[in-house]
Amino acid sequence: MCSVSCGRSQATVNYPTLDLLWCTMTTDKLTADNIIRFGLIALIVIWSIMIIAPFISVLLWAIIIAVSAYPAFIWLDGKMGGRSGWAATVFVLLLLVLIIGPIAGSMPEFADSIRSLAGQIHSGSLAIPEASEKVRQWPVIGEQLYTVWKEASTNLAELLVKFQPQLRDASISVLGSIAAAGIAILQFVIAVIIAGVILAHHERARSLANQLVHRVVPEAHDRFVALTENTVRGVTMGVVGVAIVQSILAGIGFAVIGIPGAAFWAFVCLVLAVLQISIALVVVPIVIYVFSNFELLPALLFLAWSLPVVALDNVLKPLLMGRGVDAPMLVIFIGAIGGFISFGFLGLFFGAVVLVIAYDLLILWLDEEKAVES
């Protein structure tokens, strides 16, 4: 420690490492030693950012998972007698089973379906049901859809040749999306493992977070730490939790009615819901398929089940996202959706956190102004 007065205050202040450097550079003349010292620190910071840049998204995901799962982990840790390492191992294994299990279970069935469909198309044995006259009466797209459907049912091979360029482009896009999804799943698995390490040392991690926030806002660091934790957990429950509930309920409907590859389509619903895309993109075509191939009563029952499932996120998401957060629901929602639009899926969480903290800082500033005026 060094006692130096650097012009910020007339009183003598104790400055640790970085404060001492700042004080030296602002009180003494800018010597070559100071320039070199500052340049080396800047170089180390830049190099550090460049080194961790490829892992930033994975590390952010790990932090989000760790913060979201912390209450459940503490409960599990207590049940295991405070053995944090074993509790973290069990947590990682359970989460990996929940992630990989549905994927591994649906992939063989999906691969068999694709292989069977390709074989039928190649041999010309694929049978397309006759076009329904009801489709022709649909507004805007009815006539075009009926024409394509009728041509597919009468001469599928000629239709495939006609749309060959579009099918080729679509195939490339699908393959690219599958590859990107595979990479995303791998990154998520790594993030889960890192989150397990963070949870295994949760006391040290929490202490570091408190120290960091205390350096930035010493007057209210506990408030902002709690605000960040609650916002991340609220968004997780509002986004991931609702997506899981929707996909499970949709999968139950698919399985009961007898849709081929029900587990796979439920997984697709999960991905769409997490990405804030309506699962109606999957459910509506399946409803049309059911009405085209099943009796009226089962089709109506499936429709009655599917409609509430599609609309479920509109009810549960506002209730869960703001739970435990001392901020208006509108602020959280705008932050999450705006963050998603601007920065992708990670922006769902950090957009909400940033906007909630900004709102809280604004309220604190306004309260201070009122206190000064009074």
C-alpha positions as CSV (number, residue, x, y, z in Angstrom):
1,M,0.0,0.0,0.0
2,C,1.1,3.6,-0.6
3,S,-0.4,6.8,0.8
4,V,-0.7,9.3,-2.0
5,S,-2.8,12.4,-2.6
6,C,-3.5,12.6,-6.3
7,G,-5.8,15.6,-6.6
8,R,-9.1,13.7,-6.4
9,S,-9.3,14.5,-2.7
10,Q,-7.4,16.6,-0.2
11,A,-7.4,13.7,2.2
12,T,-4.7,11.0,2.1
13,V,-6.0,7.9,0.4
14,N,-4.6,4.3,0.3
15,Y,-4.2,3.0,-3.3
16,P,-3.7,-0.6,-4.2
17,T,-2.0,-1.7,-7.4
18,L,-4.1,-0.2,-10.2
19,D,-5.0,2.9,-8.2
20,L,-1.4,3.5,-7.4
21,L,-0.5,3.4,-11.1
22,W,-3.3,5.8,-12.0
23,C,-2.2,8.2,-9.2
24,T,1.4,8.1,-10.3
25,M,0.5,8.9,-13.9
26,T,-1.9,11.7,-13.0
27,T,0.4,13.4,-10.4
28,D,3.9,13.0,-12.0
29,K,4.8,14.1,-15.4
30,L,4.2,11.5,-18.1
31,T,7.7,9.9,-18.2
32,A,8.9,7.1,-20.5
33,D,8.6,4.6,-17.6
34,N,4.9,5.4,-17.1
35,I,4.2,5.2,-20.8
36,I,5.9,1.8,-21.0
37,R,4.1,0.6,-17.8
38,F,0.7,1.7,-19.2
39,G,1.4,0.2,-22.6
40,L,2.3,-3.2,-21.1
41,I,-0.9,-3.3,-19.1
42,A,-2.9,-2.4,-22.2
43,L,-1.1,-5.1,-24.2
44,I,-1.8,-7.7,-21.6
45,V,-5.5,-6.8,-21.5
46,I,-5.7,-6.9,-25.3
47,W,-3.9,-10.2,-25.5
48,S,-6.1,-11.7,-22.8
49,I,-9.2,-10.7,-24.7
50,M,-7.9,-12.2,-27.9
51,I,-7.0,-15.4,-26.2
52,I,-10.4,-15.9,-24.6
53,A,-12.4,-14.5,-27.6
54,P,-13.1,-18.0,-29.1
55,F,-14.5,-19.1,-25.8
56,I,-16.5,-16.1,-24.8
57,S,-19.9,-17.5,-25.9
58,V,-19.2,-20.8,-24.2
59,L,-18.1,-19.1,-21.0
60,L,-21.2,-16.8,-21.0
61,W,-23.4,-19.9,-21.5
62,A,-21.6,-21.6,-18.6
63,I,-22.3,-18.5,-16.3
64,I,-26.0,-18.4,-17.4
65,I,-26.4,-22.2,-16.6
66,A,-24.6,-21.9,-13.3
67,V,-26.6,-18.9,-12.2
68,S,-29.9,-20.4,-13.3
69,A,-29.2,-23.8,-11.7
70,Y,-27.7,-22.4,-8.5
71,P,-30.8,-22.8,-6.2
72,A,-31.3,-26.4,-7.4
73,F,-27.6,-27.1,-7.0
74,I,-27.6,-25.8,-3.4
75,W,-30.5,-28.2,-2.7
76,L,-28.7,-31.1,-4.2
77,D,-25.5,-30.1,-2.4
78,G,-27.3,-30.2,0.9
79,K,-28.8,-33.6,0.2
80,M,-25.3,-34.9,-0.5
81,G,-23.9,-33.6,2.7
82,G,-22.1,-30.5,1.4
83,R,-19.9,-32.5,-1.0
84,S,-19.9,-29.8,-3.8
85,G,-17.7,-31.7,-6.2
86,W,-19.9,-34.8,-6.2
87,A,-23.0,-32.6,-6.4
88,A,-21.6,-30.8,-9.4
89,T,-20.8,-34.1,-11.1
90,V,-24.3,-35.4,-10.6
91,F,-25.7,-32.1,-11.9
92,V,-23.6,-32.2,-15.1
93,L,-24.5,-35.9,-15.7
94,L,-28.2,-35.2,-15.2
95,L,-28.2,-32.1,-17.5
96,L,-26.2,-33.9,-20.2
97,V,-28.7,-36.8,-20.1
98,L,-31.6,-34.4,-20.4
99,I,-29.9,-32.7,-23.4
100,I,-28.4,-35.7,-25.2
101,G,-31.2,-38.2,-24.4
102,P,-34.0,-36.8,-26.5
103,I,-31.5,-36.1,-29.4
104,A,-30.1,-39.6,-29.3
105,G,-33.5,-41.1,-29.0
106,S,-35.0,-39.2,-32.0
107,M,-32.0,-39.4,-34.4
108,P,-32.3,-43.1,-35.3
109,E,-36.0,-42.8,-36.0
110,F,-35.4,-39.6,-38.0
111,A,-32.6,-41.2,-40.0
112,D,-34.8,-44.2,-40.8
113,S,-37.6,-41.9,-41.9
114,I,-35.3,-39.9,-44.2
115,R,-33.8,-43.1,-45.6
116,S,-37.2,-44.6,-46.3
117,L,-38.5,-41.4,-47.9
118,A,-35.4,-41.2,-50.1
119,G,-35.8,-44.8,-51.2
120,Q,-39.5,-44.3,-52.1
121,I,-38.7,-41.1,-54.1
122,H,-35.9,-42.9,-55.9
123,S,-38.1,-46.0,-56.8
124,G,-41.1,-43.8,-57.6
125,S,-43.3,-45.7,-55.0
126,L,-44.0,-42.6,-52.9
127,A,-47.7,-42.1,-52.8
128,I,-49.0,-38.6,-52.3
129,P,-52.7,-38.4,-51.3
130,E,-55.1,-36.7,-53.7
131,A,-55.4,-33.0,-53.3
132,S,-58.4,-31.9,-51.3
133,E,-60.9,-29.5,-52.8
134,K,-61.2,-27.7,-49.5
135,V,-57.6,-26.5,-49.8
136,R,-58.5,-24.8,-53.0
137,Q,-60.9,-22.6,-51.1
138,W,-58.3,-21.2,-48.7
139,P,-57.6,-17.5,-49.2
140,V,-54.5,-16.2,-50.9
141,I,-52.5,-19.5,-51.1
142,G,-55.3,-22.0,-51.7
143,E,-55.2,-22.1,-55.5
144,Q,-51.4,-22.3,-55.7
145,L,-51.2,-24.9,-53.0
146,Y,-53.9,-27.0,-54.6
147,T,-52.1,-26.9,-57.9
148,V,-48.8,-28.1,-56.5
149,W,-50.4,-30.7,-54.3
150,K,-52.4,-32.1,-57.3
151,E,-49.3,-32.3,-59.5
152,A,-47.4,-34.0,-56.7
153,S,-50.1,-36.6,-56.3
154,T,-50.2,-37.4,-60.1
155,N,-46.6,-36.9,-61.2
156,L,-44.2,-36.4,-58.3
157,A,-41.1,-37.1,-60.4
158,E,-41.9,-34.3,-62.9
159,L,-42.6,-31.9,-60.0
160,L,-39.3,-32.7,-58.3
161,V,-37.5,-32.0,-61.6
162,K,-39.3,-28.7,-62.0
163,F,-38.3,-27.5,-58.5
164,Q,-34.8,-29.0,-58.6
165,P,-32.9,-25.7,-58.2
166,Q,-35.0,-24.7,-55.2
167,L,-34.7,-28.2,-53.7
168,R,-31.0,-28.1,-54.1
169,D,-30.7,-24.7,-52.4
170,A,-33.1,-25.8,-49.6
171,S,-31.0,-29.0,-49.1
172,I,-27.8,-26.9,-48.7
173,S,-29.5,-24.6,-46.2
174,V,-30.8,-27.6,-44.3
175,L,-27.4,-29.3,-44.2
176,G,-25.8,-26.0,-43.1
177,S,-28.4,-25.7,-40.3
178,I,-27.9,-29.2,-39.2
179,A,-24.1,-28.6,-39.0
180,A,-24.6,-25.4,-37.1
181,A,-27.0,-27.2,-34.7
182,G,-24.4,-29.9,-34.1
183,I,-21.7,-27.3,-33.3
184,A,-24.2,-25.4,-31.0
185,I,-25.0,-28.7,-29.1
186,L,-21.3,-29.4,-28.7
187,Q,-20.7,-25.9,-27.4
188,F,-23.6,-26.3,-25.0
189,V,-22.2,-29.6,-23.7
190,I,-18.9,-27.9,-23.0
191,A,-20.7,-25.0,-21.3
192,V,-22.6,-27.5,-19.0
193,I,-19.2,-29.0,-18.0
194,I,-17.7,-25.6,-17.3
195,A,-20.9,-24.6,-15.3
196,G,-20.4,-27.8,-13.2
197,V,-16.8,-26.6,-12.4
198,I,-18.2,-23.2,-11.4
199,L,-20.8,-24.7,-9.2
200,A,-18.3,-27.1,-7.6
201,H,-16.4,-23.9,-6.5
202,H,-19.5,-21.8,-6.0
203,E,-18.4,-20.1,-2.8
204,R,-15.2,-18.8,-4.5
205,A,-17.1,-17.8,-7.7
206,R,-19.8,-15.9,-5.7
207,S,-17.1,-14.1,-3.7
208,L,-15.3,-13.0,-6.9
209,A,-18.6,-11.8,-8.4
210,N,-19.3,-9.8,-5.2
211,Q,-15.8,-8.3,-5.2
212,L,-16.1,-7.3,-8.9
213,V,-19.5,-5.6,-8.5
214,H,-18.3,-3.9,-5.3
215,R,-15.4,-2.3,-7.2
216,V,-17.9,-0.9,-9.8
217,V,-20.8,0.1,-7.5
218,P,-19.6,-0.1,-3.9
219,E,-22.7,1.6,-2.5
220,A,-25.2,-1.1,-3.7
221,H,-23.2,-4.1,-4.9
222,D,-25.5,-6.6,-3.0
223,R,-28.6,-5.2,-4.8
224,F,-27.1,-5.4,-8.2
225,V,-25.7,-9.0,-7.7
226,A,-29.2,-10.1,-6.6
227,L,-30.8,-8.2,-9.4
228,T,-28.6,-9.9,-12.0
229,E,-29.2,-13.4,-10.6
230,N,-32.9,-13.0,-10.4
231,T,-33.1,-11.6,-13.9
232,V,-31.1,-14.4,-15.4
233,R,-33.2,-17.0,-13.6
234,G,-36.4,-15.3,-14.6
235,V,-35.5,-15.2,-18.2
236,T,-34.3,-18.8,-18.0
237,M,-37.7,-19.9,-16.6
238,G,-39.6,-17.7,-19.0
239,V,-37.7,-18.9,-22.1
240,V,-36.2,-22.3,-21.5
241,G,-38.8,-23.5,-18.9
242,V,-41.8,-22.6,-21.0
243,A,-40.1,-24.1,-24.1
244,I,-39.6,-27.4,-22.2
245,V,-43.2,-27.5,-21.1
246,Q,-44.5,-26.7,-24.6
247,S,-42.3,-29.3,-26.3
248,I,-43.3,-32.0,-23.8
249,L,-47.0,-31.3,-24.2
250,A,-46.7,-31.1,-27.9
251,G,-44.7,-34.4,-27.9
252,I,-47.5,-36.1,-25.9
253,G,-50.0,-35.0,-28.4
254,F,-47.9,-36.2,-31.3
255,A,-47.3,-39.6,-29.7
256,V,-50.9,-40.2,-28.7
257,I,-52.3,-39.4,-32.2
258,G,-49.6,-41.6,-33.8
259,I,-47.4,-39.1,-35.6
260,P,-44.2,-40.8,-37.1
261,G,-41.1,-39.4,-35.4
262,A,-43.0,-37.8,-32.5
263,A,-39.9,-37.5,-30.4
264,F,-38.0,-35.7,-33.2
265,W,-40.8,-33.2,-33.8
266,A,-41.1,-32.5,-30.1
267,F,-37.4,-31.8,-30.1
268,V,-37.8,-29.4,-33.1
269,C,-40.6,-27.7,-31.1
270,L,-38.2,-27.3,-28.2
271,V,-35.5,-25.7,-30.4
272,L,-38.0,-23.3,-32.0
273,A,-39.5,-22.3,-28.6
274,V,-36.1,-21.6,-27.2
275,L,-35.3,-19.5,-30.2
276,Q,-38.5,-17.5,-29.7
277,I,-40.1,-18.9,-32.8
278,S,-43.7,-20.1,-32.5
279,I,-44.0,-23.9,-32.5
280,A,-47.0,-23.4,-34.7
281,L,-44.5,-23.8,-37.6
282,V,-44.4,-27.5,-36.6
283,V,-47.9,-28.0,-35.1
284,V,-50.0,-26.5,-37.9
285,P,-48.6,-28.7,-40.7
286,I,-49.1,-31.7,-38.4
287,V,-52.7,-30.7,-37.6
288,I,-53.3,-30.5,-41.4
289,Y,-51.7,-33.9,-41.8
290,V,-53.9,-35.3,-39.1
291,F,-57.1,-33.9,-40.6
292,S,-56.1,-35.4,-44.0
293,N,-55.3,-38.9,-42.7
294,F,-57.4,-39.5,-39.5
295,E,-61.0,-39.7,-38.6
296,L,-62.8,-36.4,-37.7
297,L,-63.1,-37.0,-33.9
298,P,-59.4,-37.8,-33.2
299,A,-58.4,-34.9,-35.4
300,L,-60.7,-32.5,-33.5
301,L,-59.3,-33.8,-30.2
302,F,-55.8,-33.3,-31.4
303,L,-56.6,-29.8,-32.5
304,A,-58.2,-29.0,-29.1
305,W,-55.0,-30.2,-27.4
306,S,-52.6,-28.4,-29.8
307,L,-54.2,-24.9,-29.7
308,P,-53.6,-24.3,-26.0
309,V,-50.1,-25.8,-26.3
310,V,-49.2,-23.3,-29.1
311,A,-50.6,-20.4,-27.0
312,L,-49.1,-21.5,-23.7
313,D,-46.0,-19.3,-24.0
314,N,-48.2,-16.1,-24.2
315,V,-49.6,-16.9,-20.8
316,L,-46.6,-18.4,-18.9
317,K,-43.8,-16.3,-20.2
318,P,-44.9,-13.0,-18.7
319,L,-45.7,-14.7,-15.4
320,L,-42.3,-16.4,-15.1
321,M,-39.9,-13.8,-16.6
322,G,-40.6,-11.1,-14.0
323,R,-40.7,-13.5,-11.0
324,G,-38.5,-12.2,-8.2
325,V,-37.2,-9.3,-10.2
326,D,-37.8,-5.8,-8.8
327,A,-38.4,-4.2,-12.2
328,P,-41.5,-3.8,-14.5
329,M,-42.3,-6.8,-16.7
330,L,-42.2,-4.5,-19.8
331,V,-38.5,-3.6,-19.1
332,I,-37.5,-7.3,-18.8
333,F,-39.5,-8.2,-21.9
334,I,-38.1,-5.4,-24.1
335,G,-34.6,-6.2,-22.9
336,A,-34.9,-9.9,-23.6
337,I,-36.5,-9.5,-27.1
338,G,-34.4,-6.5,-28.1
339,G,-31.3,-8.4,-26.9
340,F,-32.3,-11.4,-28.9
341,I,-32.9,-9.4,-32.1
342,S,-29.6,-7.5,-31.7
343,F,-27.2,-10.2,-30.4
344,G,-28.8,-13.6,-30.9
345,F,-29.9,-16.1,-28.3
346,L,-27.4,-14.9,-25.7
347,G,-28.9,-11.5,-26.0
348,L,-32.1,-12.9,-24.5
349,F,-30.4,-13.1,-21.1
350,F,-27.9,-10.2,-21.3
351,G,-30.3,-7.8,-22.9
352,A,-32.7,-8.3,-20.0
353,V,-29.9,-8.0,-17.4
354,V,-28.5,-4.8,-19.0
355,L,-31.8,-3.1,-19.4
356,V,-33.0,-4.1,-15.9
357,I,-29.7,-2.7,-14.4
358,A,-30.0,0.5,-16.5
359,Y,-33.6,0.9,-15.2
360,D,-32.5,0.4,-11.6
361,L,-29.6,2.9,-12.0
362,L,-32.1,5.4,-13.4
363,I,-34.4,4.9,-10.5
364,L,-31.5,5.3,-8.0
365,W,-30.4,8.5,-9.8
366,L,-33.9,10.0,-9.7
367,D,-34.3,9.0,-6.0
368,E,-31.0,10.8,-5.3
369,E,-32.2,13.9,-7.1
370,K,-35.4,13.9,-5.0
371,A,-33.3,13.5,-1.8
372,V,-31.1,16.4,-2.8
373,E,-34.0,18.7,-3.6
374,S,-35.8,17.8,-0.3
